Structure formats: C-alpha cells, structure tokens
Amino acid sequence: MTPILKGALSLGRTFGRRLISVSSGWQRRRFTKKSR
C-alpha cells in the first residue's frame, strides 16, 4: 500500500465519523424541537 493511499483512507475514515456525528446531532435537535 502506498503512503498516499493510506493517508487518504485514514482521512476519509475520520471525515466519515465526523459527518455521522454531525448528522446524528442535527437529527437530535430536530426531534427535541418537534417534541416541544
């Protein structure tokens, strides 16, 4: 495996995790607003 490919893979993984956390946070906010 080339170092560039490895770096891109690790970057994509971290980005994906961040995106998932952000999307889950937005969903929680929407749910709380609807409940109120």
N, C-alpha and C positions, 0 to 999 in steps of 0.2 A: 504493500500500500504506500502511495506517495504521501509525503508530509502535507502537501496542499490539500489532497483529498481528505486526509484525516482531520485537518483543521476545519474544512468546510462541514464535515459531518458533525463534529462537536459543536460548531456554531449553530447549525440547523437544529440540533437537539435542544440547546439552551433556548434558542428563539421559540421553538415549538412549545417548550414548557411555559415560557413567559406568556405566549399567546393564549394558551389554555387557561392559565391562572387569570389573565385579564378577562377572557370571555366568561369564565365562571363568576368572577366578581361582578361583571355587568348583569348577569342573569340574577344574581342575588339581589342587586339593587332594584331591579325591575320587580322581583317578587315582593320585596318589602314594600315598595310603593303601592303595588296592587292590593296587598293585604290591608294597608291603611286606607 
